[in-house]
Amino acid sequence: MRICPACSASYPGEVRVCPTCGASFSSAGPYVDLTVDSISREGPRFAGKAAHMLVAVEESHFWFGQRALLVANTVATCFPEARTLLDVGCGGGCVLAAISRRFPQLTVAGGDIDVDALLRARDRLPDARLYRMTAERIPFESEFDVVCCLDVLEHVEDDVSALREMYRAVRPRGGLIVAVPQYPWLWSAHDERSEHVRRYTRTELQHKIEAVGWRTLYTTSFVTILFPLMVASRILMRRSMDPGTLRELNPPRGMNAPLQAIMHVERLAIEAGLRMPFGGSRLLVARKGVTS
């Protein structure tokens, strides 16, 4: 079911014109624009050189690539019955591409406010449904079997409202996969440059998700083996004028492959059932309860 972003009326299917208010949402291009005028004028939340570099490197970067494979495996193990999936804040489509390779029968969709990211996602995923929208306004109801929200909530001022929007968009007993940066004490110039609003504790994330109505299936840290190196890097950032964001997206030559191998081992351990007690990021998997 589609929810009109302009008047909040419900209507079925892929109708492009709201039957209640007449608002039109164009599909004459690589994505459907589901924003209203006020959102369109805002533009991307995460803009600038770092955002464009992220889209360019995410498939080969040791962290982005392994995170995408971890999420694809999570869909396979926790929601094998899924037929439709939405990635909220899909960026350049790295995760959606990994999921599509693992689940070629799955109908995947991605939403993002950044036009450049959506264009890159279209190059990767010629058959995906792509929407220009924000996490704060997801104009769907009981539409998807799984919703992913990966390193997006930390950019959102009202993250609880975004979680409610995802809850509405998922069918009864549908799934949620969330990844966020962990530990407020690890805050650094990297977070400011990336336009983060917060870093999470396990308790805060789980409380907010469950308060909306989700039921946690499991949660784990990741980026555990490399965590000491990450802490050292962030401490050095605090002492330096260089925020280091671009440097982290482009590790020194020769370092990406060994870092990827380390993350690969950690990912296999998580997929085997090991729950990491600490790490730079947190993954939480939840299911929507059955409504009466």
Backbone as numpy.savetxt, mean C-alpha at the origin, in Angstrom:
# Nx Ny Nz CAx CAy CAz Cx Cy Cz
-20.10 -2.69 -5.81 -20.95 -1.49 -5.81 -20.06 -0.25 -5.81
-20.39 0.71 -6.67 -19.65 1.97 -6.74 -20.31 3.00 -5.83
-19.52 3.83 -5.16 -20.00 4.95 -4.37 -19.58 6.23 -5.07
-20.54 7.09 -5.41 -20.21 8.33 -6.09 -19.38 9.23 -5.18
-18.17 9.62 -5.58 -17.35 10.50 -4.73 -17.95 11.88 -4.56
-18.85 12.28 -5.46 -19.41 13.62 -5.39 -20.61 13.72 -4.45
-21.52 12.69 -4.50 -22.75 12.78 -3.69 -22.94 11.60 -2.74
-22.05 10.59 -2.82 -22.07 9.40 -1.95 -23.22 8.45 -2.25
-23.89 8.62 -3.37 -24.93 7.66 -3.76 -24.30 6.37 -4.23
-25.01 5.25 -4.06 -24.53 3.95 -4.50 -25.13 3.61 -5.85
-24.33 2.98 -6.68 -24.84 2.48 -7.96 -23.98 1.32 -8.41
-24.53 0.40 -9.21 -23.82 -0.85 -9.52 -22.84 -0.72 -10.67
-21.88 -1.66 -10.69 -21.02 -1.88 -11.85 -20.06 -0.76 -12.15
-19.66 -0.71 -13.42 -18.66 0.23 -13.90 -19.29 1.44 -14.58
-20.48 1.85 -14.11 -21.15 3.03 -14.67 -20.26 4.25 -14.47
-20.11 5.07 -15.52 -19.21 6.22 -15.46 -19.91 7.52 -15.09
-21.24 7.51 -15.08 -22.00 8.71 -14.74 -22.94 8.36 -13.58
-22.85 9.14 -12.49 -23.69 8.87 -11.32 -25.16 9.12 -11.69
-26.04 8.14 -11.49 -27.45 8.33 -11.83 -28.18 9.29 -10.90
-27.57 9.61 -9.75 -28.21 10.50 -8.79 -27.87 11.97 -9.04
-26.55 12.26 -9.15 -26.14 13.66 -9.29 -25.60 14.01 -10.66
-25.38 12.99 -11.51 -24.89 13.25 -12.85 -23.40 13.47 -12.97
-22.66 13.30 -11.87 -21.21 13.46 -11.94 -20.62 12.41 -12.86
-19.64 12.82 -13.66 -19.03 11.93 -14.66 -17.59 11.65 -14.28
-17.19 10.39 -14.41 -15.83 9.98 -14.07 -15.23 9.30 -15.29
-14.35 10.04 -15.96 -13.86 9.65 -17.28 -13.02 8.39 -17.23
-13.18 7.56 -18.28 -12.32 6.39 -18.45 -11.59 6.45 -19.78
-11.56 7.62 -20.39 -10.92 7.77 -21.70 -9.42 7.96 -21.51
-8.76 6.92 -21.05 -7.33 6.99 -20.80 -6.86 5.76 -20.06
-5.66 5.82 -19.49 -5.10 4.63 -18.83 -5.70 4.33 -17.46
-6.53 5.23 -16.92 -7.13 5.01 -15.60 -8.46 5.74 -15.55
-9.30 5.36 -14.58 -10.56 6.06 -14.33 -10.32 7.06 -13.21
-10.65 8.30 -13.44 -10.46 9.35 -12.43 -11.68 9.42 -11.54
-11.54 8.98 -10.29 -12.64 8.97 -9.33 -12.52 10.09 -8.32
-11.72 11.10 -8.63 -11.57 12.22 -7.71 -12.63 13.26 -8.00
-12.89 14.08 -6.98 -13.71 15.26 -7.17 -12.79 16.46 -7.30
-13.32 17.61 -7.65 -12.49 18.76 -7.99 -11.52 19.14 -6.88
-11.97 19.11 -5.63 -11.11 19.54 -4.54 -9.90 18.63 -4.40
-10.09 17.32 -4.62 -8.98 16.39 -4.53 -8.06 16.56 -5.73
-8.64 16.75 -6.93 -7.85 16.87 -8.14 -6.87 18.03 -8.04
-7.29 19.10 -7.42 -6.41 20.26 -7.32 -5.26 20.02 -6.35
-5.45 19.10 -5.38 -4.40 18.85 -4.42 -3.18 18.19 -5.05
-3.41 17.29 -6.02 -2.30 16.57 -6.64 -1.74 15.52 -5.71
-0.58 14.93 -6.05 -0.01 13.85 -5.27 0.36 14.30 -3.86
0.18 13.40 -2.88 0.64 13.68 -1.52 2.14 13.53 -1.41
2.69 12.52 -2.10 4.12 12.21 -2.01 4.74 12.58 -3.34
5.16 13.85 -3.47 5.60 14.36 -4.76 7.10 14.59 -4.75
7.62 14.96 -5.91 9.01 15.36 -6.00 9.93 14.27 -6.48
11.24 14.56 -6.40 12.26 13.69 -6.97 12.26 12.31 -6.32
12.08 12.25 -5.01 12.11 10.96 -4.32 10.97 10.06 -4.80
9.76 10.64 -5.02 8.63 9.83 -5.47 8.89 9.25 -6.85
9.42 10.06 -7.75 9.67 9.57 -9.10 10.79 8.52 -9.11
11.81 8.68 -8.26 12.86 7.67 -8.17 12.30 6.37 -7.61
11.38 6.48 -6.65 10.77 5.29 -6.06 10.08 4.47 -7.14
9.28 5.12 -7.98 8.58 4.42 -9.05 9.57 3.75 -9.99
10.71 4.42 -10.24 11.68 3.90 -11.19 12.45 2.69 -10.66
12.72 2.65 -9.33 13.61 1.62 -8.81 12.89 0.51 -8.07
11.57 0.63 -7.83 10.92 -0.27 -6.88 11.01 -1.74 -7.26
11.05 -2.07 -8.54 11.08 -3.48 -8.92 12.43 -4.12 -8.67
13.52 -3.35 -8.81 14.86 -3.90 -8.63 15.42 -3.67 -7.24
14.88 -2.73 -6.49 15.39 -2.39 -5.16 15.17 -3.56 -4.20
16.16 -3.85 -3.37 16.13 -5.04 -2.51 14.91 -5.07 -1.61
14.50 -3.92 -1.09 13.39 -3.89 -0.14 12.05 -3.98 -0.84
11.84 -3.19 -1.88 10.56 -3.18 -2.57 10.26 -4.53 -3.22
11.26 -5.12 -3.85 11.05 -6.39 -4.51 10.67 -7.50 -3.55
11.36 -7.60 -2.42 11.06 -8.66 -1.46 9.74 -8.41 -0.74
9.43 -7.15 -0.48 8.13 -6.85 0.12 7.00 -7.28 -0.82
7.15 -7.02 -2.12 6.13 -7.41 -3.09 5.93 -8.92 -3.09
7.01 -9.68 -3.05 6.90 -11.14 -3.02 6.26 -11.62 -1.72
6.58 -10.96 -0.61 5.98 -11.32 0.68 4.47 -11.10 0.65
4.04 -9.98 0.08 2.60 -9.70 0.00 1.91 -10.70 -0.92
2.52 -11.01 -2.06 1.93 -11.99 -2.98 1.76 -13.34 -2.30
2.75 -13.76 -1.52 2.63 -15.03 -0.80 1.55 -14.96 0.28
1.41 -13.80 0.91 0.39 -13.63 1.94 -1.00 -13.78 1.34
-1.22 -13.23 0.15 -2.50 -13.42 -0.54 -2.73 -14.90 -0.80
-1.68 -15.59 -1.26 -1.81 -17.01 -1.60 -2.15 -17.86 -0.39
-1.54 -17.58 0.74 -1.72 -18.43 1.92 -2.94 -18.04 2.76
-3.24 -16.76 2.85 -4.33 -16.30 3.72 -5.66 -16.13 3.00
-5.61 -15.83 1.70 -6.84 -15.58 0.96 -6.83 -16.30 -0.39
-6.64 -17.62 -0.37 -6.54 -18.35 -1.64 -7.83 -18.33 -2.44
-8.94 -18.01 -1.77 -10.23 -17.99 -2.47 -10.50 -16.66 -3.16
-9.61 -15.69 -3.00 -9.84 -14.35 -3.53 -9.94 -14.36 -5.05
-10.82 -13.52 -5.57 -10.97 -13.35 -7.02 -10.71 -11.91 -7.45
-10.84 -10.97 -6.50 -10.59 -9.56 -6.82 -9.76 -8.94 -5.71
-8.88 -8.01 -6.10 -7.98 -7.38 -5.12 -7.74 -5.94 -5.52
-7.74 -5.04 -4.53 -7.43 -3.63 -4.72 -6.21 -3.26 -3.91
-5.24 -2.61 -4.56 -4.07 -2.08 -3.87 -4.25 -0.57 -3.73
-4.48 -0.10 -2.50 -4.70 1.32 -2.21 -3.34 2.00 -2.08
-3.08 2.98 -2.94 -1.76 3.59 -2.99 -0.81 2.68 -3.73
-1.22 2.25 -4.92 -0.49 1.20 -5.64 0.83 1.68 -6.22
1.07 3.00 -6.27 2.32 3.50 -6.85 2.47 3.03 -8.28
3.68 2.59 -8.61 3.96 2.14 -9.96 3.54 0.72 -10.28
2.85 0.06 -9.35 2.29 -1.26 -9.62 3.22 -2.43 -9.36
4.30 -2.22 -8.61 5.26 -3.30 -8.34 4.58 -4.47 -7.62
3.82 -4.17 -6.57 3.17 -5.23 -5.81 2.08 -5.91 -6.64
1.28 -5.11 -7.34 0.24 -5.69 -8.18 0.82 -6.62 -9.24
1.97 -6.25 -9.80 2.61 -7.10 -10.80 3.05 -8.43 -10.18
3.61 -8.38 -8.97 4.03 -9.62 -8.30 2.83 -10.50 -7.98
1.72 -9.88 -7.54 0.52 -10.65 -7.24 -0.06 -11.26 -8.52
-0.06 -10.50 -9.61 -0.60 -11.00 -10.87 0.21 -12.17 -11.41
1.54 -12.12 -11.22 2.36 -13.25 -11.66 2.04 -14.50 -10.84
1.79 -14.31 -9.55 1.48 -15.44 -8.67 0.04 -15.93 -8.88
-0.88 -14.99 -9.16 -2.31 -15.28 -9.30 -2.80 -14.75 -10.65
-2.47 -15.37 -11.76 -2.90 -14.82 -13.05 -4.41 -14.78 -13.23
-5.14 -15.58 -12.45 -6.60 -15.60 -12.56 -7.25 -14.49 -11.74
-6.48 -13.79 -10.90 -7.02 -12.76 -10.02 -7.25 -11.46 -10.79
-8.41 -10.84 -10.58 -8.68 -9.52 -11.14 -8.12 -8.47 -10.19
-7.09 -7.75 -10.64 -6.42 -6.79 -9.76 -6.77 -5.37 -10.15
-6.81 -4.51 -9.13 -7.09 -3.09 -9.32 -6.13 -2.30 -8.45
-5.81 -1.10 -8.90 -4.92 -0.23 -8.13 -5.47 1.18 -8.10
-5.28 1.83 -6.96 -5.70 3.22 -6.83 -4.56 4.07 -6.31
-4.39 5.25 -6.88 -3.36 6.17 -6.42 -3.76 7.57 -6.85
-3.27 8.57 -6.13 -3.54 9.96 -6.50 -2.49 10.50 -7.46
-1.33 9.83 -7.53 -0.22 10.29 -8.37 -0.40 9.80 -9.80
-0.59 10.73 -10.73 -0.84 10.38 -12.12 0.36 9.66 -12.73
1.58 10.14 -12.46 2.77 9.50 -13.02 2.89 8.05 -12.56
2.56 7.80 -11.29 2.62 6.43 -10.78 1.59 5.55 -11.49
0.40 6.06 -11.72 -0.63 5.29 -12.41 -0.23 4.97 -13.85
0.44 5.91 -14.50 0.90 5.65 -15.86 1.95 4.54 -15.89
2.83 4.53 -14.88 3.83 3.47 -14.79 3.14 2.13 -14.48
2.14 2.17 -13.61 1.40 0.95 -13.30 0.70 0.39 -14.54
0.17 1.28 -15.38 -0.47 0.82 -16.61 0.53 0.13 -17.53
1.77 0.65 -17.60 2.80 -0.01 -18.41 3.06 -1.42 -17.91
3.08 -1.61 -16.59 3.35 -2.92 -16.02 2.15 -3.84 -16.12
0.95 -3.26 -16.05 -0.26 -4.07 -15.90 -1.31 -3.61 -16.92
-1.18 -4.04 -18.16 -2.09 -3.54 -19.20 -3.55 -3.92 -18.97
-3.82 -4.98 -18.18 -5.19 -5.42 -17.99 -5.78 -5.06 -16.63
-5.02 -4.38 -15.78 -5.51 -4.05 -14.44 -6.52 -2.91 -14.50
-7.40 -2.86 -13.52 -8.28 -1.71 -13.33 -7.52 -0.67 -12.50
-7.36 0.51 -13.01 -6.62 1.55 -12.31 -7.51 2.76 -12.09
-7.43 3.31 -10.86 -8.29 4.41 -10.47 -7.45 5.52 -9.84
-7.77 6.75 -10.18 -7.16 7.87 -9.47 -8.07 8.20 -8.29
-7.53 8.03 -7.08 -8.30 8.23 -5.86 -7.33 8.32 -4.69
-7.85 8.61 -3.52 -7.05 8.65 -2.31 -7.50 7.57 -1.34
-6.65 7.29 -0.36 -7.02 6.32 0.68 -8.15 6.84 1.54
-8.29 8.16 1.63 -9.35 8.76 2.45 -10.71 8.70 1.79
-10.74 8.42 0.49 -12.03 8.35 -0.23 -11.94 7.23 -1.25
-12.41 6.04 -0.85 -12.39 4.86 -1.72 -13.84 4.59 -2.13
-14.25 4.94 -3.34 -15.67 4.94 -3.69 -16.21 3.57 -4.12
-16.06 2.58 -3.24 -16.56 1.24 -3.50 -17.19 0.68 -2.22
-18.12 -0.23 -2.40 -18.75 -0.92 -1.27 -18.88 -2.40 -1.61
-18.32 -3.27 -0.74 -18.38 -4.73 -0.91 -17.98 -5.14 -2.32
-16.89 -4.56 -2.81 -16.48 -4.74 -4.20 -15.33 -5.73 -4.35
-14.43 -5.83 -3.34 -13.20 -6.59 -3.49 -13.09 -7.67 -2.42
-12.37 -8.74 -2.76 -12.12 -9.81 -1.80 -10.96 -9.47 -0.87
-9.99 -8.72 -1.36 -8.82 -8.33 -0.57 -8.47 -6.88 -0.90
-8.08 -6.13 0.13 -7.52 -4.80 -0.06 -6.13 -4.77 0.56
-5.16 -4.26 -0.18 -3.81 -4.05 0.33 -3.59 -2.55 0.54
-2.85 -2.22 1.57 -2.48 -0.82 1.83 -1.05 -0.85 2.37
-0.09 -0.63 1.49 1.31 -0.92 1.79 2.13 0.37 1.83
2.55 0.71 3.05 3.34 1.93 3.27 2.61 3.15 2.72
1.34 3.22 3.08 0.48 4.34 2.71 -0.12 5.01 3.94
-0.56 4.23 4.94 -1.24 4.79 6.11 -0.41 5.85 6.82
0.91 5.69 6.81 1.77 6.66 7.50 1.74 8.04 6.84
1.22 8.13 5.60 1.09 9.41 4.90 -0.26 10.07 5.16
-1.20 9.35 5.78 -2.59 9.79 5.87 -2.86 10.40 7.24
-3.36 11.63 7.26 -3.66 12.30 8.53 -4.69 11.51 9.33
-5.82 11.19 8.72 -6.88 10.46 9.39 -6.83 9.00 8.94
-5.91 8.24 9.53 -5.72 6.86 9.10 -6.90 5.97 9.47
-7.61 6.29 10.55 -8.76 5.48 10.94 -9.87 5.61 9.89
-10.09 6.81 9.38 -11.08 6.98 8.32 -10.70 6.18 7.07
-9.41 6.17 6.74 -8.95 5.39 5.59 -9.21 3.90 5.82
-8.99 3.42 7.03 -9.26 2.01 7.33 -10.76 1.71 7.24
-11.60 2.66 7.61 -13.04 2.48 7.45 -13.43 2.39 5.98
-12.79 3.22 5.15 -13.06 3.17 3.72 -12.69 1.81 3.14
-11.56 1.26 3.57 -11.15 -0.07 3.11 -12.12 -1.13 3.59
-12.59 -0.98 4.82 -13.55 -1.95 5.37 -14.82 -1.98 4.54
-15.30 -0.79 4.14 -16.51 -0.72 3.32 -16.28 -1.34 1.94
-15.06 -1.16 1.41 -14.78 -1.61 0.04 -14.66 -3.13 -0.08
-14.47 -3.83 1.06 -14.23 -5.27 1.04 -15.53 -6.03 1.32
-15.68 -7.16 0.65 -16.84 -8.02 0.88 -16.77 -8.66 2.26
-17.90 -9.14 2.80 -17.87 -9.87 4.07 -16.88 -11.02 4.02
-16.09 -11.13 5.07 -15.02 -12.10 5.23 -13.86 -11.86 4.26
-13.84 -10.70 3.64 -12.70 -10.33 2.81 -11.49 -9.96 3.64
-10.36 -9.76 2.97 -9.10 -9.59 3.68 -8.49 -8.21 3.56
-7.59 -7.92 4.48 -6.80 -6.69 4.51 -5.35 -7.04 4.77
-4.44 -6.47 3.96 -3.00 -6.62 4.18 -2.41 -5.23 4.28
-1.82 -4.92 5.43 -1.28 -3.59 5.70 0.20 -3.71 6.03
1.00 -2.79 5.49 2.40 -2.66 5.90 2.67 -1.20 6.24
3.40 -0.98 7.33 3.70 0.38 7.78 5.13 0.42 8.35
5.74 1.61 8.38 7.01 1.75 9.10 6.77 1.70 10.60
7.70 1.15 11.32 7.53 0.84 12.74 8.44 1.71 13.62
7.97 1.95 14.86 8.72 2.59 15.94 8.81 4.11 15.79
8.00 4.85 16.55 8.11 6.31 16.55 9.51 6.82 16.94
10.23 6.07 17.78 11.55 6.52 18.20 12.57 6.49 17.06
12.21 5.84 15.96 13.10 5.75 14.81 12.88 6.92 13.83
12.03 7.86 14.21 11.72 9.01 13.33 13.00 9.75 12.97
13.11 10.10 11.68 14.31 10.80 11.21 13.94 11.72 10.05
14.94 12.38 9.49 14.73 13.24 8.33 14.19 12.47 7.15
14.47 11.17 7.11 13.91 10.33 6.04 12.39 10.36 6.07
11.79 10.28 7.27 10.34 10.33 7.40 9.80 11.68 6.97
10.49 12.75 7.34 10.04 14.08 6.96 10.12 14.28 5.46
11.23 13.83 4.87 11.38 13.97 3.42 10.33 13.14 2.68
9.95 12.02 3.24 8.94 11.14 2.64 7.51 11.57 2.96
7.37 12.65 3.72 6.06 13.19 4.10 5.24 12.21 4.92
5.91 11.53 5.84 5.20 10.68 6.78 4.53 11.54 7.85
3.40 11.07 8.35 2.72 11.70 9.46 3.12 11.03 10.77
3.41 9.74 10.69 3.72 8.98 11.91 4.49 7.71 11.53
5.13 7.11 12.52 5.55 5.72 12.50 4.74 5.01 13.58
4.48 3.72 13.39 3.53 3.00 14.24 4.22 2.12 15.27
3.53 1.91 16.37 3.82 0.78 17.24 2.88 -0.36 16.86
3.24 -1.57 17.25 2.35 -2.72 16.99 0.98 -2.50 17.62
0.97 -2.02 18.87 -0.29 -1.84 19.59 -1.17 -0.80 18.91
-0.57 0.32 18.49 -1.36 1.37 17.85 -1.99 0.87 16.55
-1.19 0.22 15.73 -1.71 -0.25 14.44 -2.84 -1.26 14.65
-2.60 -2.24 15.51 -3.60 -3.28 15.71 -4.87 -2.71 16.33
-4.74 -1.78 17.26 -5.92 -1.17 17.90 -6.75 -0.42 16.88
-6.10 0.37 16.03 -6.85 1.15 15.03 -7.56 0.24 14.04
-6.89 -0.80 13.60 -7.49 -1.72 12.64 -8.67 -2.47 13.24
-8.51 -2.96 14.46 -9.58 -3.73 15.09 -10.74 -2.85 15.53
-10.47 -1.58 15.85 -11.54 -0.65 16.23 -12.52 -0.42 15.09
-12.03 -0.53 13.86 -12.89 -0.36 12.68 -13.77 -1.58 12.46
-13.33 -2.75 12.92 -14.10 -3.97 12.74 -13.32 -5.13 12.16
-12.09 -4.88 11.73 -11.25 -5.96 11.22 -10.86 -6.91 12.35
-10.63 -8.18 11.99 -10.14 -9.17 12.95 -8.74 -9.60 12.53
-7.77 -9.36 13.37 -6.38 -9.67 13.03 -6.17 -11.17 12.89
-5.57 -11.58 11.79 -5.18 -12.98 11.59 -3.77 -13.21 12.10
-2.85 -12.34 11.70 -1.50 -12.38 12.25 -0.78 -11.09 11.92
0.29 -10.84 12.66 1.12 -9.68 12.42 2.58 -10.04 12.70
3.48 -9.44 11.97 4.91 -9.69 12.15 5.71 -8.46 11.77
6.85 -8.32 12.38 7.82 -7.34 11.90 8.52 -7.90 10.68
9.13 -7.03 9.89 10.10 -7.46 8.90 11.14 -6.36 8.73
12.13 -6.60 7.92 13.40 -5.85 7.93 14.03 -6.01 9.32
14.18 -7.28 9.71 14.70 -7.63 11.03 16.22 -7.83 11.00
16.70 -8.60 10.06 18.14 -8.87 10.00 18.92 -7.59 9.73
18.36 -6.73 8.89 19.03 -5.47 8.54 18.70 -4.34 9.51
17.93 -4.63 10.55 17.47 -3.57 11.44 18.62 -2.79 12.10
19.67 -3.44 12.62 20.77 -2.66 13.20 21.38 -1.67 12.20
21.52 -2.10 10.96 22.06 -1.22 9.94 21.11 -0.04 9.68
19.80 -0.32 9.69 18.81 0.73 9.48 18.85 1.74 10.62
18.95 1.27 11.86 19.01 2.17 13.01 20.24 3.06 12.92
21.38 2.47 12.59 22.61 3.25 12.46 22.48 4.31 11.39
21.86 3.95 10.26 21.68 4.90 9.17 20.81 6.07 9.61
19.74 5.80 10.33 18.84 6.87 10.75 19.49 7.76 11.81
20.30 7.18 12.66 21.01 8.00 13.65 21.99 8.94 12.96
22.67 8.44 11.95 23.60 9.28 11.19 22.85 10.40 10.48
21.64 10.13 10.00 20.84 11.17 9.34 20.56 12.32 10.29
20.29 11.99 11.56 19.98 13.04 12.54 21.16 13.97 12.76
22.36 13.46 12.53 23.57 14.25 12.75 24.05 14.94 11.48
23.37 14.68 10.38 23.79 15.19 9.08 22.72 16.09 8.50
23.13 16.99 7.63 22.18 17.83 6.91 21.53 17.08 5.75
22.08 15.92 5.39 21.56 15.13 4.27 20.48 14.18 4.78
19.20 14.34 4.35 18.14 13.47 4.85 18.28 12.03 4.41
19.02 11.76 3.34 19.35 10.39 2.98 18.29 9.63 2.24
17.13 10.24 1.95 16.05 9.51 1.31 16.45 8.98 -0.05
17.04 9.85 -0.86 17.42 9.42 -2.20 18.53 8.38 -2.15
19.42 8.50 -1.19 20.50 7.53 -1.05 19.95 6.15 -0.70
18.93 6.09 0.16 18.35 4.80 0.52 17.62 4.16 -0.66
17.08 4.98 -1.55 16.43 4.43 -2.74 17.44 3.98 -3.80
18.68 4.40 -3.63 19.71 4.06 -4.61 20.97 3.63 -3.86
20.98 2.39 -3.32 22.13 1.94 -2.52 23.39 1.88 -3.36
24.56 1.94 -2.70 25.84 1.91 -3.43 25.94 0.69 -4.34
26.65 0.87 -5.44 26.84 -0.22 -6.40 27.44 -1.45 -5.70
26.89 -2.57 -5.97 27.38 -3.81 -5.38 26.70 -4.18 -4.08
25.92 -3.25 -3.50 25.26 -3.53 -2.22 23.85 -4.08 -2.38
23.18 -3.73 -3.47 21.77 -4.12 -3.62 21.60 -5.64 -3.62
22.48 -6.36 -4.34 22.35 -7.82 -4.45 22.51 -8.52 -3.10
23.57 -8.21 -2.30 23.66 -8.89 -1.00 22.54 -8.49 -0.04
22.09 -7.23 -0.09 20.97 -6.83 0.76 19.70 -7.56 0.35
19.52 -7.75 -0.94 18.36 -8.50 -1.43 18.43 -9.96 -0.97
19.62 -10.54 -0.98 19.77 -11.93 -0.52 19.39 -12.07 0.95
19.77 -11.08 1.75 19.42 -11.10 3.17 17.91 -11.00 3.35
17.29 -10.06 2.63 15.85 -9.91 2.72 15.11 -11.15 2.20
15.71 -11.82 1.21 15.14 -13.05 0.67 15.06 -14.13 1.75
16.14 -14.29 2.50 16.17 -15.28 3.58 15.11 -14.94 4.63
15.03 -13.67 4.99 14.04 -13.25 5.99 12.62 -13.50 5.49
12.37 -13.18 4.22 11.04 -13.41 3.67 10.67 -14.89 3.71
11.59 -15.76 3.37 11.31 -17.20 3.41 10.99 -17.65 4.84
11.68 -17.08 5.81 11.42 -17.44 7.20 10.00 -17.02 7.62
9.58 -15.82 7.22 8.23 -15.36 7.53 7.20 -16.23 6.84
7.45 -16.56 5.58 6.51 -17.40 4.84 6.41 -18.80 5.41
7.48 -19.23 6.11 7.46 -20.54 6.76 6.74 -20.52 8.10
6.33 -19.31 8.55 5.57 -19.21 9.79 6.28 -18.52 10.93
7.52 -18.09 10.73 8.25 -17.40 11.80 7.76 -15.97 11.90
7.46 -15.51 13.10 7.03 -14.15 13.34 8.18 -13.37 13.96
8.64 -12.35 13.25 9.81 -11.59 13.68 9.43 -10.66 14.83
10.23 -10.63 15.91 9.86 -9.82 17.08 10.13 -8.34 16.92
11.01 -7.96 16.01 11.32 -6.54 15.80 11.75 -6.34 14.35
11.76 -5.08 13.93 12.16 -4.77 12.56 11.70 -3.39 12.16
12.19 -2.90 11.05 11.86 -1.55 10.62 10.44 -1.38 10.13
9.80 -2.47 9.72 8.43 -2.41 9.20 7.57 -3.46 9.88
6.26 -3.26 9.76 5.31 -4.23 10.31 4.28 -4.58 9.26
3.98 -5.87 9.19 2.94 -6.41 8.33 1.80 -6.91 9.20
0.58 -6.53 8.85 -0.59 -7.03 9.59 -1.61 -7.53 8.58
-2.16 -8.72 8.84 -3.16 -9.35 7.98 -4.43 -9.51 8.78
-5.56 -9.08 8.21 -6.82 -9.11 8.95 -7.94 -9.58 8.02
-9.07 -9.93 8.63 -10.25 -10.35 7.87 -11.46 -9.56 8.37
-12.34 -9.24 7.44 -13.57 -8.54 7.76 -14.58 -9.53 8.34
-15.24 -9.13 9.40 -16.24 -10.00 10.00 -17.48 -10.10 9.16
-18.26 -11.12 9.41 -19.52 -11.32 8.69 -20.54 -10.36 9.28
-21.15 -9.56 8.42 -22.16 -8.62 8.88 -23.52 -9.31 8.97
-24.35 -8.84 9.86 -25.68 -9.44 10.04 -26.68 -8.91 9.03
